[in-house]
Amino acid sequence: MATKSDFTDEEWAKIASLPGLVIGGAAWADGKMMPAVREIVAGGEVFAKAGSTAPEGSLVRDVFDGASKQKLDLGEAKPESTQAAVELISGQIGEAFALLASKASSDEVAAVRSTLQDAATATVERLGSGFWGSGDAKVSEGEQAFLDRLAAVLNP
């Protein structure tokens, strides 16, 4: 079983960014940021539950505890399109998840993977694809592409 202390500060900063990257990527994937607040809340609820139900001192708790308050941080990057942003975010998710997987147990890796995917799904399914979140179609083409990309990144 790995703990936060098994990672350097730099490694942990990348790993701790996973929740913000996943929710941000999922919310941005449809190309609209205006209704994303309600989407972000839906993903944050998944993280809050994972953080509060995991055992104290566990890697899973450390990754998700407080994650619902995280914000997407792309650093100095200034993507020029939604697709470029999703590619950048997916790359950062892959890098951070690989760091986590390099030291975590298979059960911890599976728990983090599942929670990240559940939060992304909750985010994209929160609203419809119509005006102000109306409409029957819950997941847009861009959002589904992000979910597919996330699955590929988390299951190398």
Buried (B, 14 or more C-beta within 10 A) or exposed (E): EBBBEEBEEEBBEBBBBBBBBBBBBBBBBBEBEEBBEEBBBBBBBBBBBBBEEBEEEBBBBBBBBBBBEBEBEBEEEEBEEBEEBBBBBBEBBBBBBBBBBEBBEEEBBEBBBBBBBBBBBBBBBBBBBEEEBEEEEBBBEBBEBBBEBBEEBBEE
